[in-house]
Amino acid sequence: MGKKLKWGFKSSKQQKRLEKISYSTSKRNNNNNTNPESQIRPSEQSENPIHNDHDYCVRSPEIEVETQIEHHHAPIHEGSDYWREGRRIVELDVLANALSGCVKCGQPLQLCNATDIANYGLSAILKIPCYNPTCHHVNNVPTGKRHKGVWDANSKLAMAMVHCGMGGTQVNGFLNALNIPAVSNTLLYKREKEIGDALEDVAQCSAEKSFNEEIELTKSASNDDGLTVSVDAGWQKRGSGRSYDSLSGHCSMIGANTGKVLSYSVRSKYCKVCDIASTKGVKPKQHDCRMNWTGSSKAMEQDMVIEMMKSCAEKGEAVDTIIADDDTTTISRIKQSVNPNIKKKSDKNHVKKNIGNALYSLKRNHRKLQNPKVFKYIQRCINYMLAQNQNNPKGVETGLEAISRHPFGDHSLCNASWCSHIENPKQKFTSLPFGKPLKDDLLQEDLRKLMSSYKLHSKKLSQMGSTQSNESFNKIVSSKAPKTNFYSGSASLNRRIASAVAQKNEGQSYMLQVYRKVGVSPGIHTKKMLFMKDKLSKKRRVMISSRKYKQRRLELKNRRSKSNAVSELREGTCYSTGVDLQGSEDITEIPQPRVQPQMENESDAGLPQVIFDLETTGLGRDSHITQIAAACGGEHWQSYVKPKKKYRIWQQRRQESHQRMVNFSIWDHQSLSNL
């Protein structure tokens, strides 16, 4: 509470302002040339207090702006209304305090009297003269806060650029669309370096904290073995399947218990500054060079994993088991250079994918596998079998043998815990066409040979892990360093990967720690949004792991698959490799049904039911009907139809369609417009 003055209770700030105004008014009324220094002057106006959200924010003193702030700004346009053009980002609290009084006389300033503006990135300084006829001092009115001579808005712009996966071009494109003056690349680079150093510190501290948590959880589980971690690498350039020539790559080591990044590493084969200096034949200037790899891109992963393994050993805790895919020779090189007794678990998702690819190779020789229902059913049986027989190699061997028999009606090796046909042999196969087992001796034999080849690896298949956390981390990295943009030529890539590590371990609120390192207040709106995103992320993780959510996801996937299959059948060949070179003039399209059939709610009691069946040469557009048959009660009728073209016996496909007739009106879910 302020002092008790003759005009009431006032704060010290208001008291000083009133003294300045009283002095200026008295001087103006007397209209004399008395030296102001000989009179009793009010105390010099102190810096206007700015509310800080945190006590760690350090504000630079308000001294000569030209020597204390960054100089990346647009030229001053004297005597113009340039400051009225476009939009600016303004902190209202700072602007209001600056307009409260002139620095010299204390007279309130008016924004409309501004004569010019000097841009400093997103922030600016307005030139506002005092309209006091005896003062006319030109005041520098800032539009935002500063820390250590740096504008807060510019530092936060660099943080937003890294967090959202944008570059300087995207940032200026965004600002230009909002009619905000562009920011120079030099300013962005300096502010990104400021934020990047804090990001890498936060990421390193977070990784060390997660490493200690993983050790504690491993010991509390009464596990005498060492740490179990999952490793996986990623490139900043997409591989074509034939060529892998990315200039950079990253690798993460994630704890099996915490699901957090324990360590990470980056490899880069290119530095822009060094490359330009080499082209000119001069010595490169001093810079933050991150080039640390000269080998091939394929060898990056194993080198980074070995480095992280050695780092863990130096901290006093060895890694005992590694979960990784089967696409590299990392485990062999670890046994040679780090730990010959290291254990390895294969990633279950990669194993299922490899088995699926082997099944796809059988589709070329077996037409039954071309039916999506048959293929998905066999693939689903393999996935369920592997999930139910973890740590049971014998169970995996038996399950692989049963998979080559179960879809064909042989349940001699099935288990009653998952096969209901043992108790009820007449039960239908709900996931196979027409509910009947498959009948194809050649397919069964090839499937048996394929499953027998995997029986040799039953121990590996019974001890699998998951690198899903590493894939999730790679997705975060791709959002901060998109593969469509190039960041591998500077330290920007390392900073963006550090941002992904911090977000993986700490959530979106890692930005608060970065701001604390820099000395910038995050603000109430930033804190509110970050906490809300973290809360939604936790809620979503719980939701997607529920059984109900997974069932709904499969239901929607099957619905889309069926709808797409029907559309492709009606539309004909629309897209295929080199389809136009093969001739596509004879494409025909099946029209949509004129009237969509609808179910009738009337009771069919007492009405005759007619069931008919068609035999065709296939399911393609050029198929022909070979036989029509119908039955109604005890009456039967059938007729053969001579097709208009020749066909082979092995091309015959059976198509059954059961319809119902009510009052001689055919109704069903499918249209009969083609009959």
C-alpha positions in Angstrom: 0.0 0.0 0.0 1.3 3.5 -0.9 1.8 6.5 1.3 -1.1 8.6 2.6 -0.9 11.7 0.5 -3.2 14.7 0.4 -5.0 13.3 -2.6 -5.4 9.8 -1.1 -3.5 6.5 -1.1 -1.1 6.2 -4.0 1.6 3.8 -4.9 5.3 4.9 -5.2 5.1 4.6 -9.0 2.0 6.8 -9.2 3.6 9.3 -6.8 6.7 9.7 -9.0 4.5 10.1 -12.1 2.4 12.8 -10.4 5.5 14.6 -9.4 6.8 14.7 -12.9 3.5 15.8 -14.3 3.2 18.6 -11.7 6.7 19.7 -12.5 6.1 19.8 -16.2 2.8 21.7 -15.8 4.4 24.2 -13.5 7.2 24.8 -15.9 4.8 25.2 -18.8 2.7 27.7 -16.9 5.6 29.8 -15.7 7.1 29.8 -19.2 10.5 30.7 -17.9 14.0 29.6 -18.9 15.1 28.6 -15.4 17.6 25.9 -15.4 15.7 22.8 -14.3 18.8 21.5 -12.5 18.5 24.3 -10.0 15.0 23.3 -9.0 13.8 20.4 -7.0 13.5 17.7 -9.7 11.5 14.6 -9.1 13.5 11.4 -8.7 14.6 9.8 -12.0 12.0 7.5 -13.3 13.0 3.9 -12.6 12.4 1.0 -14.9 8.7 0.1 -15.2 8.2 -3.1 -13.4 7.3 -6.0 -15.7 5.5 -9.0 -14.3 7.5 -12.2 -14.6 5.8 -15.6 -14.5 8.9 -17.1 -12.9 11.6 -15.8 -10.7 14.4 -17.1 -12.9 13.7 -14.6 -15.6 16.4 -11.9 -15.7 15.6 -8.7 -17.5 18.3 -6.5 -19.0 18.5 -2.9 -17.7 16.8 -0.2 -19.8 19.9 1.5 -21.1 20.9 2.7 -24.5 18.9 0.4 -26.8 21.4 0.7 -29.7 24.2 -1.0 -27.6 22.1 -3.6 -25.8 19.8 -5.3 -28.3 20.3 -7.2 -31.5 20.7 -5.2 -34.7 18.8 -7.4 -37.2 16.0 -5.0 -38.0 14.6 -3.1 -40.9 15.9 0.4 -41.6 14.2 3.3 -39.9 11.9 5.3 -42.2 12.0 8.8 -40.8 9.1 11.1 -41.3 6.8 8.4 -42.7 3.9 6.3 -41.5 5.7 3.0 -42.1 4.9 1.9 -38.6 1.2 1.9 -39.5 1.8 -0.7 -42.2 1.1 -4.4 -41.6 0.9 -6.1 -38.3 3.1 -6.4 -35.3 3.4 -8.7 -32.2 3.0 -6.5 -29.2 3.0 -7.3 -25.5 0.3 -5.1 -24.1 1.7 -4.9 -20.6 5.1 -3.7 -21.9 3.5 -1.2 -24.3 1.1 0.2 -21.7 3.9 0.8 -19.2 6.1 2.5 -21.8 3.3 4.8 -22.8 2.5 5.8 -19.3 5.0 8.7 -19.3 7.9 10.3 -21.0 11.3 9.4 -19.8 12.3 13.1 -19.4 9.2 14.9 -18.3 6.7 12.1 -17.3 4.0 13.4 -19.6 1.8 10.5 -20.9 2.6 9.4 -24.5 0.2 8.7 -27.3 0.7 5.9 -29.8 -0.8 8.0 -32.6 2.1 10.4 -32.2 4.6 7.7 -33.3 6.9 8.8 -36.1 8.7 5.6 -37.0 9.5 2.1 -36.0 12.7 -0.1 -35.9 12.0 -3.8 -36.4 14.0 -6.3 -34.5 12.6 -9.6 -35.7 9.2 -10.1 -34.2 9.7 -7.2 -31.8 10.2 -3.5 -32.5 10.9 -0.1 -31.0 8.5 2.7 -31.7 9.8 6.3 -31.9 7.2 8.4 -30.1 8.1 12.1 -29.4 6.7 13.8 -26.3 4.1 16.4 -27.2 5.2 18.6 -24.2 6.4 21.8 -26.0 9.3 22.2 -23.5 10.4 18.6 -23.9 10.0 17.0 -27.3 12.1 14.0 -26.3 11.8 11.1 -28.7 11.1 8.1 -26.6 12.0 4.5 -27.5 8.9 2.5 -26.8 9.6 -1.3 -26.9 6.8 -3.8 -28.0 8.1 -6.7 -25.9 10.4 -7.9 -23.2 14.1 -8.7 -23.4 16.5 -10.9 -21.6 20.2 -10.2 -21.7 19.7 -7.8 -24.5 17.7 -10.4 -26.6 14.1 -10.1 -27.4 11.9 -12.8 -25.9 9.7 -13.0 -28.9 12.6 -13.9 -31.2 13.9 -16.6 -28.8 10.4 -18.1 -28.6 10.1 -17.9 -32.4 13.2 -20.1 -32.7 11.7 -22.5 -30.1 8.5 -22.7 -32.1 10.4 -23.3 -35.3 12.2 -26.3 -33.9 9.3 -27.7 -32.0 6.9 -27.6 -35.0 9.5 -28.8 -37.6 9.7 -25.7 -39.6 12.7 -23.9 -41.2 13.4 -20.3 -42.0 11.5 -20.4 -45.3 8.4 -21.8 -43.7 8.6 -19.3 -40.8 8.8 -16.3 -43.1 6.0 -17.8 -45.3 3.8 -18.0 -42.3 4.6 -14.5 -41.2 4.1 -13.1 -44.7 0.7 -14.7 -44.8 -0.2 -12.8 -41.6 1.3 -9.5 -43.1 4.0 -9.5 -40.4 7.5 -8.3 -41.5 9.9 -11.2 -42.3 12.7 -12.2 -40.0 16.3 -12.4 -41.3 18.0 -15.8 -41.5 20.9 -14.5 -39.5 18.6 -13.6 -36.6 16.9 -17.0 -36.8 20.2 -18.8 -36.8 21.5 -17.0 -33.7 18.3 -17.5 -31.8 18.2 -21.2 -32.9 21.7 -21.6 -31.5 20.6 -20.1 -28.2 17.6 -22.4 -28.0 19.5 -25.4 -29.4 22.2 -25.3 -26.6 19.5 -25.3 -24.0 17.6 -28.1 -25.9 20.7 -30.4 -25.9 21.3 -29.8 -22.2 17.6 -30.6 -21.4 17.7 -33.7 -23.6 21.0 -35.0 -22.0 19.7 -34.4 -18.4 16.4 -36.2 -19.3 18.3 -39.2 -20.8 20.5 -39.5 -17.6 17.4 -39.3 -15.4 15.6 -42.0 -17.4 18.7 -44.2 -17.3 18.7 -44.0 -13.5 15.0 -44.8 -13.4 15.6 -47.9 -15.7 18.3 -49.2 -13.3 16.0 -48.8 -10.3 13.1 -50.6 -12.0 15.4 -53.4 -13.2 16.7 -54.0 -9.7 13.3 -53.8 -8.1 12.1 -56.6 -10.5 14.6 -59.0 -8.8 16.3 -59.4 -12.1 19.9 -60.4 -11.8 20.5 -59.7 -15.5 21.5 -56.4 -16.8 19.4 -53.8 -18.6 17.0 -54.8 -21.4 16.8 -52.1 -24.1 15.4 -51.7 -27.6 17.4 -50.0 -30.3 16.5 -48.7 -33.7 17.9 -46.2 -36.2 16.4 -43.9 -38.8 17.7 -41.9 -41.7 16.8 -38.4 -42.8 16.3 -39.5 -46.3 13.9 -42.2 -47.5 15.4 -45.4 -48.8 14.2 -46.7 -52.1 14.7 -50.3 -51.3 17.7 -50.4 -53.7 19.7 -47.4 -52.6 20.4 -46.1 -49.1 22.5 -43.0 -49.3 21.2 -40.6 -46.6 23.7 -38.1 -45.4 22.7 -38.4 -41.8 21.0 -40.8 -39.4 20.0 -41.1 -35.7 19.6 -44.0 -33.3 17.8 -44.3 -30.0 18.2 -46.6 -27.0 15.0 -47.0 -25.0 14.5 -48.9 -21.7 12.1 -51.8 -21.7 10.7 -50.8 -18.3 10.4 -47.1 -18.6 9.8 -46.7 -22.3 12.0 -43.6 -22.3 15.1 -42.7 -24.2 18.2 -43.7 -22.2 20.7 -42.6 -24.8 20.8 -41.3 -28.4 23.3 -40.7 -31.1 23.6 -38.8 -34.4 25.8 -39.5 -37.5 26.3 -36.9 -40.2 28.5 -37.2 -43.4 28.1 -33.5 -44.5 28.8 -30.1 -43.2 27.8 -27.1 -45.3 30.5 -24.7 -44.0 33.3 -27.3 -44.5 32.0 -28.1 -48.0 31.9 -24.5 -49.1 35.4 -23.9 -47.8 36.7 -27.0 -49.5 35.1 -25.9 -52.8 36.9 -22.5 -52.5 40.1 -24.1 -51.4 40.3 -22.2 -48.1 40.4 -23.2 -44.5 36.9 -23.3 -43.0 36.0 -20.6 -40.5 35.4 -21.5 -36.8 31.9 -23.1 -36.5 29.9 -25.8 -34.8 30.8 -28.7 -37.1 28.8 -31.8 -36.5 30.2 -34.0 -39.3 31.3 -37.2 -37.6 30.9 -40.0 -40.2 32.7 -41.0 -43.4 31.4 -44.6 -43.9 28.3 -45.8 -45.7 24.8 -45.0 -44.5 24.0 -48.7 -43.8 26.9 -48.9 -41.3 25.6 -45.9 -39.2 23.2 -47.9 -37.0 25.7 -50.5 -35.7 28.3 -47.8 -35.0 25.8 -45.7 -33.0 24.6 -48.8 -31.0 28.1 -49.8 -30.1 28.8 -46.2 -28.9 25.7 -46.2 -26.7 26.6 -49.6 -25.3 30.0 -48.4 -24.3 28.5 -45.3 -22.8 26.2 -47.5 -20.6 29.2 -49.6 -19.5 31.1 -46.5 -18.5 28.3 -45.4 -16.3 28.6 -48.7 -14.4 25.6 -50.6 -15.8 26.0 -53.1 -18.7 23.3 -53.9 -21.2 22.4 -57.6 -21.1 19.6 -57.9 -23.7 19.0 -55.9 -26.9 15.7 -55.8 -28.7 16.2 -55.0 -32.4 15.0 -56.0 -35.9 16.7 -58.6 -38.1 17.7 -56.2 -40.8 21.3 -55.4 -39.7 24.4 -57.2 -38.4 24.5 -55.1 -35.2 24.4 -58.0 -32.8 27.4 -59.7 -34.4 29.5 -56.6 -34.2 28.5 -56.0 -30.6 29.7 -59.5 -29.7 33.0 -58.8 -31.4 33.7 -55.4 -29.8 31.7 -54.9 -26.7 30.1 -58.0 -25.1 30.4 -61.5 -26.5 27.6 -62.7 -24.2 25.0 -60.2 -25.3 21.5 -61.5 -25.8 19.2 -60.5 -28.6 15.4 -60.5 -29.0 13.8 -60.0 -32.4 11.2 -57.3 -32.9 7.8 -59.0 -33.2 6.5 -56.5 -35.7 9.4 -57.1 -38.1 9.1 -60.9 -37.7 5.4 -60.8 -38.5 6.1 -58.5 -41.5 8.7 -60.9 -42.8 6.4 -63.9 -42.5 3.7 -61.9 -44.2 6.0 -61.2 -47.1 6.7 -64.9 -47.4 3.0 -65.5 -47.6 2.7 -62.9 -50.3 5.2 -64.8 -52.4 2.8 -67.8 -52.4 0.0 -65.8 -53.8 1.5 -65.9 -57.3 1.1 -69.7 -57.5 -2.1 -70.1 -55.5 -5.3 -68.3 -56.4 -7.0 -69.1 -53.1 -4.5 -66.8 -51.3 -5.6 -64.0 -53.6 -8.8 -63.9 -51.6 -8.3 -61.3 -48.9 -10.3 -63.2 -46.4 -8.1 -66.4 -46.8 -4.8 -64.5 -46.6 -5.8 -62.4 -43.6 -7.1 -65.5 -41.8 -3.8 -67.4 -42.1 -1.8 -64.3 -41.2 -4.0 -63.7 -38.1 -3.6 -67.3 -37.0 0.2 -66.9 -37.2 0.1 -63.7 -35.1 -2.1 -65.2 -32.4 0.0 -68.4 -32.2 3.2 -66.3 -31.7 1.6 -64.2 -29.0 0.3 -67.2 -27.1 3.5 -69.1 -27.1 6.1 -66.6 -25.8 8.8 -68.4 -23.8 7.5 -71.7 -25.1 9.6 -73.0 -28.1 7.8 -76.3 -28.2 4.5 -74.5 -28.4 5.8 -72.5 -31.3 6.9 -75.6 -33.2 3.5 -77.3 -32.7 1.7 -74.1 -33.6 3.6 -73.7 -36.9 2.7 -77.3 -37.8 -1.0 -76.8 -36.8 -1.2 -73.7 -39.0 -0.6 -75.8 -42.1 -3.5 -78.1 -41.1 -6.1 -76.1 -39.2 -7.5 -74.0 -42.2 -7.9 -77.2 -44.2 -10.0 -79.0 -41.6 -7.3 -81.0 -39.9 -7.4 -80.3 -36.1 -5.2 -83.1 -34.9 -2.5 -80.6 -33.6 -4.9 -77.9 -32.5 -5.3 -76.9 -28.9 -8.8 -76.6 -27.3 -7.8 -73.3 -25.7 -8.0 -71.6 -29.1 -9.6 -74.1 -31.5 -13.3 -74.6 -31.0 -13.5 -77.2 -33.8 -12.1 -79.9 -31.4 -15.3 -79.9 -29.3 -17.6 -79.1 -32.3 -16.2 -80.4 -35.6 -19.2 -79.2 -37.5 -18.7 -75.6 -36.5 -18.3 -73.2 -39.4 -15.1 -71.2 -40.1 -16.5 -67.7 -39.6 -13.5 -66.0 -41.3 -13.2 -68.3 -44.4 -15.3 -68.0 -47.5 -18.7 -69.7 -47.1 -17.7 -70.9 -43.6 -16.0 -74.0 -45.1 -12.3 -75.2 -44.7 -9.9 -74.8 -47.6 -9.5 -77.6 -50.1 -6.2 -77.2 -52.0 -3.5 -79.8 -51.6 -0.8 -77.8 -53.4 -1.4 -74.8 -51.2 -1.4 -76.9 -48.0 1.9 -78.5 -49.0 3.6 -75.1 -49.8 2.3 -73.7 -46.5 3.6 -76.7 -44.6 7.1 -76.2 -46.2 7.0 -72.5 -45.3 6.1 -73.2 -41.7 8.7 -75.9 -41.4 11.4 -73.4 -42.4 10.4 -71.2 -39.4 10.4 -74.2 -37.0 14.2 -74.0 -37.1 14.0 -70.6 -35.4 11.4 -71.6 -32.8 13.5 -70.4 -29.9 13.9 -66.9 -31.4 10.2 -66.8 -32.2 9.3 -67.6 -28.6 11.5 -64.8 -27.2 10.5 -61.6 -29.0 10.3 -58.0 -27.9 9.1 -54.8 -29.4 10.7 -51.7 -30.8 7.4 -49.9 -31.0 8.8 -47.2 -28.7 11.7 -46.6 -31.0 9.3 -46.3 -34.0 7.3 -43.8 -32.0 10.5 -41.8 -31.3 11.4 -41.9 -35.0 7.9 -40.5 -35.8 8.6 -37.5 -33.4 11.9 -36.9 -35.1 10.3 -36.9 -38.5 7.8 -34.3 -37.3 10.6 -32.0 -36.1 13.1 -32.7 -39.0 10.8 -33.7 -42.0 12.5 -35.8 -44.6 11.3 -33.3 -47.2 13.6 -30.6 -45.8 17.4 -30.8 -45.4 18.9 -30.1 -42.0 21.9 -32.4 -42.1 24.4 -29.8 -43.2 24.5 -28.0 -39.8 23.8 -28.4 -36.1 20.1 -27.8 -36.6 19.5 -31.6 -37.0 21.2 -32.4 -33.7 19.0 -29.7 -32.0 15.8 -31.1 -33.5 16.7 -34.7 -32.5 17.4 -33.4 -29.0 14.0 -31.8 -29.0 12.4 -35.1 -29.9 14.3 -36.9 -27.1 13.1 -34.3 -24.5 9.5 -34.6 -25.8 9.6 -38.4 -25.7 10.8 -38.4 -22.1 9.1 -35.3 -20.6 6.1 -34.7 -22.9 5.2 -31.4 -24.4 6.1 -29.6 -21.2 9.8 -30.0 -22.0 9.5 -26.5 -23.5 9.1 -25.1 -20.0 12.6 -26.5 -19.0 14.1 -25.1 -22.2 12.7 -21.6 -21.4 14.0 -21.9 -17.9 17.5 -22.6 -19.2 17.4 -19.6 -21.5 15.8 -17.3 -18.9 12.6 -16.6 -20.6 9.1 -16.7 -19.1 6.9 -19.2 -20.9 3.6 -17.4 -20.1 0.3 -18.6 -18.9 -1.1 -19.5 -22.3 1.9 -21.7 -23.2 1.8 -23.5 -19.9 -1.9 -24.1 -20.2 -1.7 -25.5 -23.7 1.3 -27.8 -23.0 -0.3 -29.3 -19.9 -3.5 -29.9 -21.8 -1.6 -31.7 -24.6 0.2 -33.9 -22.2 -3.1 -34.8 -20.5 -4.7 -35.6 -23.8 -1.7 -37.7 -24.8 -2.0 -39.8 -21.6 -5.7 -40.2 -22.1 -5.2 -41.4 -25.7 -2.6 -43.9 -24.7 -5.0 -45.5 -22.3 -7.8 -45.4 -24.8 -6.0 -47.0 -27.7 -4.8 -49.9 -25.5 -8.4 -50.9 -24.6 -10.0 -54.0 -26.2 -13.0 -52.0 -27.3 -10.9 -49.5 -29.2 -9.0 -52.2 -31.0 -12.2 -54.0 -32.1 -13.6 -50.8 -33.4 -10.4 -50.1 -35.3 -10.5 -53.5 -37.0 -14.2 -53.1 -37.8 -13.6 -49.7 -39.5 -10.6 -51.2 -41.4 -12.6 -54.1 -42.7 -15.4 -51.8 -43.7 -13.1 -49.6 -45.7 -11.4 -52.6 -47.3 -14.7 -54.0 -48.5 -15.9 -50.7 -49.8 -12.7 -50.2 -51.7 -12.8 -53.7 -53.2 -16.3 -53.2 -54.5 -15.4 -49.8 -56.0 -12.3 -51.2 -57.7 -14.4 -54.0 -59.2 -16.9 -51.6 -60.6 -14.4 -49.0 -61.9 -12.0 -51.5 -63.5 -8.3 -51.0 -63.8 -7.5 -47.4 -62.9 -3.9 -47.4 -61.7 -1.1 -49.9 -62.2 2.6 -49.8 -63.1 2.9 -49.2 -66.9 -0.8 -49.9 -67.4 -1.1 -47.3 -70.2 1.7 -48.9 -72.2 -0.2 -52.2 -72.1 -3.3 -50.8 -73.8 -6.3 -49.6 -71.8 -8.9 -48.8 -74.5 -11.3 -51.6 -73.7 -12.0 -50.6 -70.1 -15.6 -51.0 -69.2 -17.3 -49.8 -66.0 -20.1 -51.6 -64.2 -22.8 -49.0 -63.5 -24.3 -48.4 -60.1 -27.6 -50.0 -59.4 -30.6 -47.8 -60.3 -32.5 -48.6 -57.2 -30.6 -49.6 -54.1 -32.2 -52.8 -52.7 -33.7 -52.4 -49.2 -34.7 -54.8 -46.5 -38.4 -55.2 -46.0 -39.8 -55.4 -42.5 -42.8 -57.5 -43.6 -43.1 -61.0 -42.2 -42.3 -63.6 -44.8 -44.5 -66.2 -43.1 -46.5 -68.1 -45.7 -44.6 -66.6 -48.7 -42.7 -68.8 -51.1 -38.9 -68.5 -50.9 -36.9 -68.9 -54.0 -33.1 -69.7 -53.8 -31.0 -69.5 -56.9 -27.3 -70.1 -57.6 -25.0 -69.0 -60.4 -21.9 -70.7 -61.8 -19.5 -68.4 -63.6 -16.1 -68.6 -65.3 -14.6 -66.2 -62.8 -15.1 -63.0 -60.9 -13.6 -60.6 -63.5 -15.5 -58.3 -65.8 -15.1 -60.7 -68.7 -16.6 -63.6 -66.8 -19.6 -65.5 -68.3 -22.5 -67.5 -66.7 -22.2 -71.2 -67.3 -25.1 -72.5 -65.2 -28.2 -71.2 -63.4 -30.2 -73.2 -60.8 -33.1 -72.4 -58.6 -35.1 -74.2 -55.9 -38.5 -73.4 -54.2 -39.6 -75.9 -51.7 -39.6 -79.3 -53.3 -39.3 -77.9 -56.9 -36.0 -77.6 -58.6 -34.9 -76.0 -61.9 -31.5 -75.7 -63.6 -30.1 -74.7 -67.0 -26.7 -74.6 -68.6 -25.5 -71.6 -70.5 -22.9 -71.8 -73.2 -20.2 -69.1 -72.6 -19.2 -66.8 -75.4 -15.5 -67.4 -75.0 -13.2 -70.3 -74.2 -11.8 -70.8 -70.7 -9.6 -73.2 -68.9 -10.7 -75.5 -66.1 -8.3 -74.0 -63.5 -9.8 -70.6 -64.2 -13.2 -71.5 -62.9 -14.3 -69.7 -59.9 -17.5 -70.4 -58.0 -19.7 -67.5 -57.0 -22.7 -68.2 -54.7 -25.4 -65.6 -54.1 -28.4 -66.5 -52.1 -31.4 -64.3 -52.5 -34.8 -64.2 -51.1 -38.0 -63.5 -52.9 -40.9 -61.9 -51.2 -44.1 -61.5 -53.3 -41.9 -62.1 -56.3 -39.7 -59.1 -55.3 -36.0 -60.0 -54.9 -34.3 -58.3 -52.0 -30.8 -58.5 -50.6 -27.7 -56.4 -49.6 -26.3 -56.8 -53.1 -27.7 -55.4 -56.4 -28.9 -57.8 -59.1 -28.6 -55.2 -61.9 -26.1 -57.4 -63.7 -28.4 -60.4 -64.1 
